[in-house]
Amino acid sequence: MTPSELAEYARRQYNAVGDAFFSDPELYQYIWAAQLELATEALCIRRVYTASTVAAQQEYEYPTNALSIKRVTYDGEKLTPITFREEDALTSPAVTVSGSPQYYAVWNDTLYLTPIPDAVGTLKIFSINEPQEVDNTSVLEVPTRYHLKMADFLLAAMCAKEKNFQAAGHYQARWDKTVMDAKKQERKYLRGDAFLGVNDSESMASNVLGSS
């Protein structure tokens, strides 16, 4: 479904086809807001970005529109997320450690790889994203299972604009339920085939670069 199709669907539900009171740019803003709420609450927009590392370069930009990073790999090998405190335990200020990255830290939308890459490699970033703003050329970024349900968000806003607050409350309640259900459903998808429970792991990353 495209944004224009969703906007037209909401217009038909509201009996406002051809009504200039609700412009297309306005409805596209509602669609963007609905996607943004789903993305931040249910974490349902997921992307994989691929980039090439540069020899002797430690810092790499966060993917555009990424809310958080779930996984990073270097040439197919998973990197372990660490804090800067842990990085300090793995490296020495007096020595620049280079090689095949095994860890990454995040600060101010920048990834810091440790060791610093000593060659060109393939960096893959698996991220949770927020949507881009919507216009008539956009593609809906949330999964298709939520496309028609977003009409409730649009209808709540349309009713509120015409001061029909009772109807607005009705559609808002339907939308709130969609968001709650989406949070539960997306948690299941993110968990996948993992077992429920707590894994026993070291609190600090092991130092494969030498004694810390």
VOGU-3710 file (C-alpha; in Angstrom, 3 decimals, decimal comma):
1> mtpselaeya> 0,000/0,000/0,000  1,273/3,475/-0,860  0,751/6,633/1,240  -1,708/7,951/-1,344  -3,703/4,696/-1,194  -3,795/4,849/2,616  -4,874/8,484/2,524  -7,633/7,641/0,035  -8,750/4,703/2,197  -9,052/7,017/5,226
11> rrqynavgda> -10,978/9,574/3,147  -13,469/6,889/2,112  -13,889/5,770/5,724  -14,552/9,379/6,719  -16,775/10,052/3,696  -14,424/12,857/2,693  -13,341/11,862/-0,819  -12,496/15,055/-2,696  -12,838/17,146/0,476  -10,215/19,935/0,376
21> ffsdpelyqy> -10,495/20,383/4,152  -8,005/17,496/4,488  -5,106/18,071/2,091  -2,848/15,287/0,926  0,261/16,824/2,599  -1,667/16,939/5,875  -2,681/13,281/5,617  0,892/12,343/4,704  2,064/14,004/7,926  -0,456/11,898/9,864
31> iwaaqlelat> 0,874/8,777/8,130  4,443/9,698/9,043  3,390/10,307/12,673  1,607/6,939/12,795  4,658/5,142/11,413  6,913/6,999/13,857  4,812/5,887/16,825  4,807/2,280/15,669  8,545/2,388/14,978  9,516/3,820/18,360
41> ealcirrvyt> 7,034/1,798/20,427  7,086/-1,553/18,610  10,538/-1,391/16,945  9,013/-2,729/13,736  11,222/-1,041/11,114  14,408/-3,075/10,743  17,208/-2,589/8,240  20,600/-4,036/7,287  23,276/-1,600/6,081  26,534/-2,570/4,396
51> astvaaqqey> 29,665/-0,420/4,278  33,361/-0,908/3,598  35,898/-0,222/6,317  38,992/1,872/5,659  42,441/0,878/6,864  43,477/2,855/9,979  39,983/4,387/10,386  38,229/3,595/13,670  35,084/5,746/13,410  32,050/4,979/11,222
61> eyptnalsik> 28,764/6,847/10,977  25,548/5,500/12,441  23,064/4,446/9,714  20,605/7,132/8,655  17,343/7,026/10,647  18,648/4,277/12,957  17,166/4,295/16,472  19,403/1,525/17,798  21,797/-1,154/16,619  21,015/-4,821/17,198
71> rvtydgeklt> 24,042/-6,459/15,574  27,281/-5,551/13,801  29,454/-7,923/11,755  32,855/-7,540/10,126  33,494/-9,851/7,165  30,710/-12,092/8,478  32,019/-12,290/12,065  29,828/-10,856/14,824  31,331/-7,944/16,749  30,785/-7,670/20,495
81> pitfreedal> 29,295/-4,392/21,810  31,397/-2,823/24,562  31,555/0,389/26,568  34,465/2,814/26,410  35,491/1,576/29,845  35,768/-1,918/28,428  37,656/-0,568/25,427  40,161/1,032/27,811  40,697/-2,394/29,384  41,377/-3,907/25,958
91> tspavtvsgs> 43,747/-1,273/24,618  46,484/1,069/25,749  46,645/4,840/25,110  50,309/4,473/24,225  49,741/1,789/21,588  47,486/1,848/18,520  46,037/-1,634/18,150  45,067/-2,533/14,588  43,826/-5,721/13,019  40,495/-7,399/12,367
101> pqyyavwndt> 37,792/-5,644/14,466  36,158/-7,757/17,168  34,353/-5,086/19,232  32,408/-1,890/18,710  31,329/0,987/20,932  28,762/3,689/20,147  28,952/7,386/20,978  27,102/10,352/19,469  25,789/8,323/16,510  29,276/7,032/15,696
111> lyltpipdav> 30,617/3,475/15,818  34,144/2,939/17,139  35,752/-0,339/16,060  38,345/-2,191/18,139  40,923/-3,171/16,957  41,136/-0,422/14,359  40,736/-2,022/10,901  44,041/-2,628/9,138  42,433/-3,371/5,761  39,274/-2,937/3,720
121> gtlkifsine> 36,511/-5,169/5,063  32,730/-5,481/4,948  30,853/-3,913/7,841  27,207/-4,924/8,237  24,946/-3,065/10,650  21,577/-4,506/11,675  19,455/-1,660/13,026  16,058/-0,629/14,359  14,930/2,444/12,397  12,514/5,328/12,501
131> pqevdntsvl> 10,645/6,259/9,301  11,502/9,025/6,918  8,971/11,771/6,307  6,216/10,875/3,863  5,178/12,330/0,523  3,358/10,994/-2,541  6,493/9,187/-3,760  7,239/7,433/-0,464  6,924/3,774/0,413  5,323/2,827/3,736
141> evptryhlkm> 8,159/1,560/5,907  6,240/-0,289/8,625  5,258/-3,904/7,840  2,195/-4,395/5,660  0,270/-5,934/8,558  -0,070/-2,394/10,009  -0,922/-0,474/6,841  -4,725/-0,510/7,058  -4,629/-0,169/10,838  -2,878/3,180/10,473
151> adfllaamca> -6,151/4,536/9,070  -7,400/4,704/12,689  -4,623/7,184/13,493  -5,622/9,296/10,492  -9,330/9,113/11,335  -8,692/10,144/14,958  -6,784/13,210/13,735  -9,428/14,044/11,122  -12,237/13,797/13,673  -10,330/15,938/16,158
161> keknfqaagh> -9,747/18,591/13,484  -13,513/18,842/12,980  -13,990/18,871/16,788  -15,808/15,545/16,752  -14,029/14,481/19,905  -16,255/11,496/20,660  -15,423/9,888/17,318  -11,791/10,943/17,708  -11,651/9,109/21,037  -13,159/5,997/19,431
171> yqarwdktvm> -10,496/5,840/16,700  -7,720/6,785/19,136  -8,672/3,846/21,370  -8,545/1,513/18,361  -5,129/2,904/17,430  -3,781/2,580/20,973  -4,785/-1,100/20,936  -2,981/-1,558/17,614  0,210/-0,120/19,113  -0,053/-2,323/22,218
181> dakkqerkyl> -0,653/-5,429/20,098  2,213/-4,466/17,797  4,622/-4,188/20,745  3,751/-7,738/21,811  3,922/-9,111/18,277  7,230/-7,469/17,406  8,823/-8,735/20,625  8,015/-12,239/19,439  9,541/-11,552/16,022  12,695/-10,071/17,563
191> rgdaflgvnd> 13,036/-13,019/19,924  12,688/-15,480/17,054  13,682/-19,023/18,034  15,626/-17,914/21,118  14,836/-19,609/24,424  13,259/-17,560/27,190  15,595/-17,045/30,110  18,866/-15,469/31,121  22,157/-16,517/29,556  25,203/-16,836/31,778
201> sesmasnvlg> 27,909/-14,540/30,344  30,927/-12,553/31,457  30,149/-9,019/32,556  33,207/-7,699/30,712  34,486/-8,525/27,256  37,440/-10,922/27,255  40,756/-9,444/26,225  41,879/-11,268/23,111  44,357/-8,466/22,362  46,552/-9,377/25,316
211> ss> 46,544/-8,955/29,081  44,803/-5,816/30,292
//
